[in-house]
Amino acid sequence: MPTDAALADELVAAVRTFVAKEVLPVASDLEHTDTYPDALVTQMREMGLFGVTIPPDYGGLGLDIVTYARIVEEISFGWMSLTGILNTHFISATLIAAHGTQEQRDSWLPPMATGELRGCLSLSEADAGSDTKSIRCRATPDGDEYVIEGTKMWVTNGERAGIVTLAARTPEGITCFMVEKEPGPRSGGITVSRTIEKLGYKGVETVEMSYEGHRVPAGAVLGGPDNLGRGLPLILGALELGRINIAARACGVGRAAFEAAIRYAQQRHTFGVPIARHQAIQFKLADMATKLEAARLLTMSAAEKKEAGERCDVEAGMAKLFASETAFELATEAMRIHGGYGYTTELPVERYYRDAPLMIIGEGTNEIQRLVIARGLLDRYAE
């Protein structure tokens, strides 16, 4: 159900104030030192942001996807990494709410809504990123348990998460498990085998996770035994929300880059006038603003379809593709408009330039998005 418009605006305004007062003053320092933002995460928990899309029956705010996307954009405007802490958490919560058993929903959603229990998604492997059907991580049945063996890559929040949405092979096929763990580098047979250093997207861990004889109860299968072998379509369906999140993040980073550029263009003088008076800069600003608006409209359109319960793989793919490419273009143009200052670490423009490529790759590369879009269109227009 759509969130009341006035309430949605109030919540988005509250997040905007939080970003201005708490995030912007510390983002650059935390980012450059690659420091996990514990204090900001605590404030996000207190604001209820870990329960934004979780139904009120389980202690969440129950906001619609459009409002969620607006909140993600506002947070990304301040520091994109903070939204990464929320994204896979909500993918996990969405899967549990939509496909979990009643016992699973009752057990996991209330602590997820408060942020006491945080979720992460573990799908990719070293040789299975875009090619998800090549997953080799295995869950072997053993009485009333499964024994998990394998290694997963690119797990955001993997160390600090308390529940992992894991794709693993069972005799029936790829199955989705909800694996409980203690936050930290080791829990049972789960080990954070290494932390992956990144170009940008600092302050939030991206890790490799190894499973060596890790045992989980049969009740860890998402939705129970009827969903054995059905994990891949469930996870890929939830990634529609992830792609809307990525598109909204890209809008936030793109807006930050554009606003930095248009402010600087009015302050910086050359040949006796602000550089904003030069036609070459005006053309850049006009194109930046136009593409940013188009990216936001695509993102909101995809969010509306997802909220309505409609299939939106094409729309989410379009939004993610266009918004992420736009964010990178705007970050590049902002750096050019800033000239030498844009290349220094004194201003946040260089951070936007390093953060933007993540959205081109994350939740499926843009090359994969083009395949998803094309195949979806061919299905819709099949003769």
C-alpha positions in Angstrom: 0.0 0.0 0.0 1.4 3.4 -0.9 2.6 5.4 2.1 0.6 8.6 2.9 2.2 11.4 0.9 2.5 13.8 3.8 4.1 11.1 6.0 6.5 10.1 3.2 7.6 13.7 2.8 8.1 14.1 6.5 10.2 10.9 6.8 12.4 11.9 3.7 12.9 15.4 5.2 14.0 13.8 8.5 16.5 11.7 6.7 17.7 14.8 4.7 18.3 16.6 8.0 20.1 13.6 9.5 22.4 13.5 6.4 23.1 17.3 6.6 23.8 17.4 10.3 25.4 14.0 11.0 26.7 12.4 7.8 28.2 15.2 5.7 30.5 16.5 8.4 32.2 13.1 8.9 31.7 11.3 5.6 35.0 12.2 4.0 37.1 11.4 7.1 35.4 8.1 7.6 35.7 7.3 3.9 39.4 8.1 3.6 40.3 6.1 6.7 38.0 3.2 5.6 36.3 3.3 9.0 33.1 1.5 9.7 30.5 4.2 10.8 29.4 2.7 14.1 27.9 5.9 15.4 26.0 6.6 12.3 24.6 3.1 12.2 23.4 3.5 15.7 21.6 6.6 14.7 20.1 4.9 11.7 18.8 2.1 14.0 17.3 4.7 16.3 15.5 6.3 13.4 14.0 2.9 12.4 15.8 2.8 9.1 16.6 -0.9 9.3 12.9 -1.5 9.4 11.8 0.8 6.6 10.2 -1.9 4.3 9.5 -4.5 7.0 5.7 -4.8 7.8 4.4 -3.1 10.9 3.2 -6.5 12.2 6.9 -7.3 12.7 7.9 -4.0 14.1 8.9 -2.3 10.9 7.7 1.0 9.4 6.1 -0.7 6.4 6.9 2.0 4.0 6.3 1.6 0.3 9.2 1.0 -2.2 8.9 4.6 -3.6 9.5 6.1 -0.2 12.3 3.6 0.4 14.0 4.7 -2.9 13.7 8.4 -1.9 15.3 7.6 1.5 18.2 5.7 -0.2 18.8 8.7 -2.6 19.0 11.1 0.4 21.5 8.9 2.3 23.6 8.4 -0.8 23.7 12.1 -1.4 25.6 12.2 1.9 27.7 9.0 1.7 26.8 6.1 -0.6 28.4 3.5 1.6 25.7 3.9 4.3 23.1 2.6 1.9 25.2 -0.5 1.3 24.7 -1.4 4.9 20.9 -1.3 4.3 20.6 -2.8 0.8 21.4 -6.5 1.4 19.6 -6.3 4.8 16.4 -5.4 3.0 16.9 -8.0 0.2 17.1 -10.6 3.0 14.1 -9.2 4.9 12.1 -9.0 1.7 12.8 -12.7 0.9 11.8 -13.7 4.4 8.6 -11.6 4.4 7.6 -12.9 0.9 8.6 -16.5 1.0 9.5 -17.5 4.6 7.4 -19.7 6.7 5.4 -18.1 9.5 8.0 -19.4 12.0 10.8 -17.8 10.0 9.0 -14.5 9.8 8.2 -14.4 13.5 11.8 -15.4 14.4 13.8 -13.1 12.1 11.8 -10.1 11.0 11.3 -8.3 14.4 15.0 -8.2 15.3 15.8 -7.2 11.7 13.3 -4.3 11.9 15.3 -2.9 14.8 18.7 -3.5 13.3 19.6 -5.8 16.2 19.8 -8.6 13.6 21.4 -7.5 10.3 21.2 -9.4 7.0 23.5 -9.9 4.1 23.3 -11.6 0.7 25.7 -14.3 -0.4 25.2 -15.3 -4.0 28.3 -14.6 -6.0 31.4 -16.8 -6.1 34.8 -16.4 -7.7 33.6 -18.2 -10.9 29.9 -17.5 -10.5 29.0 -13.8 -10.6 26.8 -12.9 -13.6 26.6 -16.7 -14.3 24.6 -17.6 -11.3 23.8 -21.1 -12.5 27.5 -22.0 -12.0 27.3 -21.8 -8.2 29.4 -24.6 -6.6 28.8 -24.0 -2.9 27.0 -27.1 -1.7 24.6 -28.0 1.1 24.5 -31.7 1.7 21.6 -33.2 3.6 22.6 -35.1 6.8 19.6 -36.2 8.8 17.8 -33.1 10.0 20.7 -30.9 9.0 22.6 -29.6 6.0 26.4 -29.5 5.8 27.6 -26.4 3.9 30.9 -26.4 2.0 32.2 -23.7 -0.3 33.5 -20.1 -0.7 31.5 -17.0 -1.4 32.8 -13.7 -2.8 31.7 -10.0 -2.7 29.7 -10.3 0.5 28.7 -6.9 1.7 28.2 -6.7 5.5 29.4 -10.3 5.7 31.3 -9.9 8.9 28.8 -7.9 10.8 25.7 -9.7 9.6 23.8 -12.0 11.9 21.9 -13.8 9.1 23.1 -14.7 5.7 20.9 -15.2 2.6 22.9 -18.0 1.0 22.5 -19.7 -2.4 23.9 -23.2 -2.3 23.4 -26.4 -4.3 21.3 -29.2 -2.8 20.3 -32.5 -4.6 17.2 -30.6 -5.8 19.1 -27.7 -7.3 20.1 -24.2 -6.1 18.4 -23.5 -2.8 18.1 -20.4 -0.6 19.2 -20.9 3.0 18.9 -18.3 5.8 22.1 -19.0 7.7 22.2 -17.6 11.3 25.7 -16.7 12.5 27.4 -14.7 15.2 28.7 -11.3 13.9 32.4 -11.4 13.7 35.2 -13.0 11.6 34.3 -16.6 12.6 31.1 -18.4 13.6 30.9 -22.2 13.6 32.3 -23.4 10.3 32.0 -19.9 8.7 35.1 -17.9 8.3 35.6 -14.4 6.9 38.7 -15.6 4.9 39.6 -12.1 3.7 38.5 -8.5 3.4 38.5 -7.2 -0.1 40.1 -3.8 -0.6 38.1 -1.5 -3.0 38.6 1.6 -5.1 35.6 3.3 -3.4 32.6 2.1 -1.3 34.8 2.5 1.8 33.7 2.1 5.4 31.6 -1.0 4.7 33.1 -4.4 4.6 33.1 -6.5 1.4 34.5 -10.0 2.2 35.2 -13.5 1.1 33.4 -16.1 3.3 34.4 -19.7 3.5 32.1 -22.5 4.7 33.8 -25.6 6.0 31.5 -28.3 7.3 29.1 -25.7 8.6 25.9 -27.3 9.8 22.5 -25.6 9.6 19.1 -27.1 10.6 16.7 -28.2 7.9 14.5 -25.2 9.0 17.1 -22.9 7.5 15.7 -23.5 4.0 13.8 -20.4 3.1 10.1 -21.3 3.0 10.6 -24.9 4.0 11.1 -28.1 2.0 8.7 -27.0 -0.8 11.3 -24.4 -1.8 14.2 -26.9 -2.2 15.8 -26.2 -5.6 13.8 -23.0 -6.1 16.3 -20.6 -4.6 17.6 -18.9 -7.7 14.3 -17.5 -9.0 13.5 -16.4 -5.4 16.8 -14.5 -5.0 16.7 -13.1 -8.6 13.2 -11.8 -7.9 14.4 -10.0 -4.8 17.2 -8.5 -6.7 14.6 -6.3 -8.4 14.5 -4.4 -5.1 18.3 -4.4 -5.0 18.5 -2.9 -8.5 16.0 -0.2 -7.5 18.3 0.5 -4.5 21.3 0.8 -6.8 19.5 3.1 -9.1 18.4 5.3 -6.1 22.0 5.3 -4.8 23.2 6.4 -8.3 20.6 9.3 -8.2 22.0 10.4 -4.8 25.6 10.3 -5.9 24.7 12.0 -9.2 22.8 14.7 -7.4 25.7 15.3 -5.1 28.1 15.6 -8.0 25.7 17.9 -9.9 25.1 20.2 -6.9 28.9 20.4 -6.2 29.5 21.3 -9.9 26.8 24.0 -10.2 27.9 25.6 -6.9 31.6 25.7 -7.9 30.7 27.0 -11.4 29.2 30.1 -9.8 32.1 30.6 -7.4 35.1 30.0 -9.7 36.0 33.0 -11.9 38.0 33.0 -15.1 38.5 35.8 -17.5 36.7 38.1 -15.1 33.4 36.1 -14.9 32.1 33.0 -13.1 32.8 29.9 -15.2 29.0 29.3 -15.1 28.8 32.2 -17.6 30.8 30.3 -20.2 28.7 28.5 -22.7 30.8 25.3 -22.5 30.1 25.0 -18.8 26.4 25.8 -19.2 26.0 23.0 -21.7 27.6 20.6 -19.3 25.3 21.7 -16.5 22.2 21.5 -18.7 23.0 17.9 -19.8 23.8 16.9 -16.2 20.5 18.1 -14.8 18.5 16.6 -17.6 20.1 13.2 -17.2 19.8 13.3 -13.5 16.0 14.0 -13.7 15.6 11.2 -16.3 17.4 8.8 -14.0 15.2 9.7 -11.0 12.0 9.3 -13.0 13.1 5.8 -14.2 13.9 4.9 -10.7 10.6 6.0 -9.3 8.7 4.3 -12.1 10.4 1.0 -11.3 9.7 1.5 -7.6 6.0 2.1 -8.3 5.8 -1.1 -10.3 7.5 -3.1 -7.6 5.2 -1.6 -5.0 2.2 -2.5 -7.1 3.3 -6.2 -7.2 4.0 -6.1 -10.9 6.9 -7.8 -12.6 9.5 -5.1 -13.0 12.7 -6.8 -14.1 12.8 -4.7 -17.3 12.0 -1.4 -15.5 14.4 -2.1 -12.6 17.1 -3.0 -15.1 16.5 0.1 -17.1 16.6 2.3 -14.0 19.8 0.6 -12.7 21.5 0.8 -16.1 20.7 4.4 -16.9 21.1 5.8 -13.4 24.4 4.2 -12.8 25.9 5.3 -16.1 24.5 8.8 -15.4 26.1 8.9 -11.9 29.5 8.0 -13.4 29.1 10.6 -16.2 28.0 13.3 -13.7 30.9 12.5 -11.3 33.3 12.8 -14.2 31.9 16.1 -15.4 31.9 17.5 -11.9 35.6 16.7 -11.6 36.2 18.4 -15.0 34.3 21.5 -13.9 36.3 21.6 -10.7 39.6 21.4 -12.6 42.6 20.6 -10.4 40.6 20.9 -7.2 38.3 18.1 -8.3 41.3 15.8 -8.4 42.3 16.5 -4.8 41.1 14.8 -1.7 40.2 18.1 -0.2 36.7 18.0 -1.8 34.3 15.1 -2.1 34.1 15.2 -5.9 36.9 12.6 -6.1 34.9 10.3 -3.8 31.9 10.5 -6.1 34.2 9.6 -9.0 35.4 6.5 -7.0 32.0 5.5 -5.7 30.1 5.7 -9.0 31.6 2.7 -10.7 30.2 0.4 -8.0 26.7 1.1 -9.3 27.7 0.1 -12.8 28.9 -3.3 -11.5 26.7 -4.0 -8.4 23.5 -6.2 -8.5 24.5 -7.4 -12.0 26.8 -5.6 -14.4 25.3 -3.2 -16.9 26.1 -5.6 -19.6 23.8 -8.2 -17.8 21.2 -5.4 -17.4 21.1 -5.0 -21.1 20.5 -8.7 -21.6 17.7 -8.7 -18.9 16.1 -5.7 -20.6 16.3 -7.1 -24.1 15.0 -10.6 -23.1 12.2 -9.0 -21.1 11.2 -6.8 -24.1 11.3 -9.7 -26.5 9.0 -11.7 -24.2 6.5 -8.7 -24.0 6.6 -8.2 -27.7 6.7 -11.8 -28.8 4.7 -12.3 -32.0 
